[in-house]
Every structure is written in C-alpha cells, then in structure tokens.
Amino acid sequence: MSSIHASAARGYAKSVDAFVRGRPEYPQAIDGWLATTLGLGPGKVALDLGAGTGKFTKRIAASGARIIALEPVPEMLAALKAGLPEVDAREGVADAMPLADGSVDAVVSAQAFHWFASAAVLDEIHRVLRPRGWLALIWNVQDESLDWVARLARIIAPYEAGVPRYRSGNWRRVFPHAGFGPLEEWRFPHAHRGPAEQVIVERILSVSFVAALPREDHARVAAELRALIASHPSLRDKTEVTLPYVTTVFACRRE
C-alpha cells in the first residue's frame, strides 16, 4: 500500500501514549537470535520497517548494527525520534522505501507486516536487501490458552470489521515469493508484568481499531476490560498481573 490503512492512521495517531505504556517489550532471547541468525552486529545495516514508537528498534540497537527506522504515522515517528534520537528515523511506506538498492543487510518488521503484506512490498524489500540478506517478521502474540486472555480477544472482536491482523493469517498468503527462500519459524516465551490498567487496559486500547472507535464505543470497551479485571479471580485485587505472550518470529533469506 502506498497509503496508510485508515484504521492504522487514525488509531495509532490517537494511541501513542497507550501504545508506549501498554505494549510489551521483547524477550532478551531475541538479542541472541538477531546476532546468530540474522548476523546483525557492528558494521551491518538493519531496516526496522513499520517501527512504530521504537519498541523493537531498541532490540536491534543492542546488536550494534546501524539502524534505519521507517514509520508512516507522524505521531508514532515523533515518539520514536524523541525516545531514540540516535536512530536514523524516516517517514515512509513499505512499498516505496526511501533507500537505495541493496543497501541493508536485514529488514525487520515487528508487529507491522500484516498491515502491508503484498507481493509489491516483498518486491520492494527484495530491492533494498543485499544478496543473502534476511527478512524477519516478529509478533508478540497473546497466549489465549488462559481463559481471561481469550476473553480479551472476545471483547474487541465485534469492532474488528476486517482490519488486517496477525491472527487472521492473511499475511501468510504472500509466501512463498520469488527471490526469497522458505519462511522459517521460531518461538520465544514472553510475558508482560505490571499494573492491570497498563498491561491489560492500555494494551487493548492501543489496538488500532479500538483506538479509532467513537468515544462511546471506546468507553464501552474500557469498561468491559475493567469489569473483567475486577471480577476474574486471576486478576482482581492484584497489585500486578502477568499477561503471557509467545514472541513468534518468521524469517526468510533473499536469494
């Protein structure tokens, strides 16, 4: 897409603060994976595609690689620049990246690829990658084997209305793609711990289509979340709660 999906543009512009506070970070095990699998380190260049406020950008920075962060939503980009002023952060979209041919060793997209998954975007990623460079797709996925975590998904499901999401699996349809090897998968256990208002309420309110809801519907979702926290035995009266995740990683190599 050469334009930003309307839900992403509206929702993320309105939810920067909730996104920063409510979204989990990434497990430390990712650092080793970036180094050993993607080969990132000093002297390498990584593109963080759809970088948001820079949550995953920080993990790439820990590798010592030089980073270019690309983000189309101005409000998210401003937060990224404020939090990581040393990063080369640029406004741009996935199918028309402001980078030269063969200029990066890895393209990494965390919590974002489902927004722009298309053959045209993969062609553009192929263009900017060096030969044998990696494309890595990363999502923090909530572990819905717990009943109250599954309930979170049910609370917001009526408002989804076909918005692109990881859980739909539609992003997978663009693979396999000419010029890339097979898609491999890794999984890392993870968790987000903190006050329920932050870990649950702000996390769910930062979902793009929830943040973009009219005020009345937005308030209804918030009220349902707080009612769940107040009533569920695993959540009520807890100073801190733990929301379990599985950090799921997919990667393929440019041929």
N, C-alpha and C positions, 0 to 999 in steps of 0.2 A: 504494500500500500504506500503510495506516495503521500497520502494524507493520514492523519492520526485517526484511529477509530473514535467515534463520537463519545462512547462511554469512557474510554481511556482519557480523552482530552478533558471532559467535564469532571469525571470522578477524581482523577489524580490531581487536577488543579485545585480541587476543593479539600483534598485529604492529606496534604503533605505532612502536617503535624502528626496526625493519627498514623500515617504510614511510618514515620520515623520511630514513634514510640511503640506501636503495636506490632510491627513486623519483626519476626525473629532475625537474629544474625545467622551465621552459618557455622557448622561444626569445624573445630580445629583440624579434623582429619582431612578436610578439603585442601589445606595447605600442602600436605604431602602429595596429594593427588595432582594438584596443579604442577608441582615440581617433577614428579616421576612420570606421570602420564603425558601431560601437555608439554613438559620440558621447559616450563617458564622459570626464568631466573634473570640475573643481570645480563644485559646485552640482548634480551629478547623484547619483542613488542607485542602487547596484547590489546585487542579492542574489546571493550565492555559495551555490548550492543543493547540499548534499552536500559541504561544504567540506573535510572530512577534517581533516588537520593544518594546512591553510592554505597549501599549496604554490602553488595558483593565486591564493589571496586576496592574496598579495604582489604579483602582477602587476596585479591590479585596483587595489590601493592605490597603485601607481606612477602611475595615471591621475589621481589627486587626487579621485576620486569618493568619496562616503561609502559605506561597505560595511556590509551586514548579512550575516553568515555563519551559515548554518543547517546543523547537523550532528546526526544522531540517535545516533551511537555515543558514549557518555560519555567513553571513554578518548581517542578522537580529538579530541573537543571540548576536553578538558582540555589536550591538547598544543597545539591552536590558540590557546587563551586564553593559555597560557604564552608562546608564541612571538610572538603579535601582540596584546598586551594593549590596544592602542588600538582594536581592531576590536569592533564590536557583535556578539558571537558568542552564538548562542542554540541550545538544543536543540529539535529539531523534525523533522517528517517532511514529505515533499513534497506529500502530498495534504491536509494540514491545517496550512498555514503560519500562524504567529502574526504576520501582517501585515495591515494594512488594505487595503481595495480601492484599486486604482490608486495604490499607494504607492511603486513603484520604476520606474526608467527602463529597467533591464535585469535579466534573470535569466540568470545564467551558471552552468553546471554542468560541471565538469571531472572527467573520469574517474568519473562517477557516474550519468549519466542512464539507462544500461542497467539499473540496479537498480530503478528505479521508473517506467519508461516505461509510461504508460497514458493513456487518454482522460481519466480523472478527474484525473490530475496536470496534464495540459495545460489542463484547465478551471480548475484552481486557479492555475496560472501566469498564465493569461489574466486571472483576477480581480485578482491583485496588480500586474500590469503597467499602466502608464499607456498611453493610446492611442498607437499607433505605437512603443511600446517594443519592445525586442528580446529574444528568447530565443536564447541561444548555448550550443551543446554542443561540448565540447572533449575530445579524447583524444590522448594520446601513444601512438602505435602503433609497435610494434617492426617494423623493416624486415626481413622474413623472406626477402628475396632473397639474403641471406648464409646459407650452409648451417648455420653454427653457431647463428645466431639462430633459424632454423627448428627446429633440434634442441631448443632451449629449450622451444618450444611442445609438441613431441612428448613431452618428459619429463613434463610435467604433465598432458597430455591424458587419461590414464587416470583421473585423480582429479576431472575437471571435473563429471561427473554432472549436466548440465543447469543448472548455475549460470548466471545471467544474465551475459553478457559482451558487450563491444563487438563482438568478432569474429564473433559469431553473426549479427549484423544484425537480430535480432528487434526491437530498439528502433525500427527504421525503420517498423514496421507501424502505429504510431500517427499517422503522417503520410500525407497531408495531414490537417489538423484544423481544424474550423470555428473561425473567429475569428483564424486565422493565415495569413499569406501563404506563398508557396512556400519550401521549405528550400533555402538556398544553401550552397555548399561552398568552403572554402579549404584549402590545404595549405602547411605550412612545414617545411622540412628541419630536423632537430634531431639532437642526439647527447648521450649521457651518457658522460663520461670519468672514469676513476678506477680504483682497485684492483678487480680482478675479484671479490673477495669482496663488495665493496659493490655494484658496478654490475650484477653478474650474480646472485650467490648471494642477497644480501639483497633484491634486486628481485624475484626469483622467489618467495622465501619469504614476501614480503609480499602475494602474491596471496591473496585471501580464502580460497578453498577449500583452498589449500596450507597456510596458517597454521592452519586449523581441523582439519587431519589429526591422527589419533592419532600419538603420539610416534614409533612405529616407522616409519610411512609418511613422516612429516615428515623423519626422519633419512635415509630411503632417497632421497628427492628431493634433499636437500642433498648426499648422497654422489655421486649421478649428476651433479649440476651441477659439483661439484669434480673429478670424473673427466674431464668434458668439458674443463674449463679446463686440466687437467694434460696432456691428450693432443692437443688440437687445435693445429695449427701457428700459427693466428692468435692463440692465447691463451696457450699455455704459455710460462713463463719471462718473461712480460711484467710490468713494474712497474705499468703502466696499460693498460687496454683501453678501447675505444670501442664502445659499443652504439648503433647507429644507430636513429633514430626518424623518423617523419613525424608532426608535430603536425597533426591533422586537425580542422577546425573546421566546424560546421554552424550556420546561423543563420536564423531567420525572424522576421517582424515581426508584432506584434499589430495587427489591423485595427480 
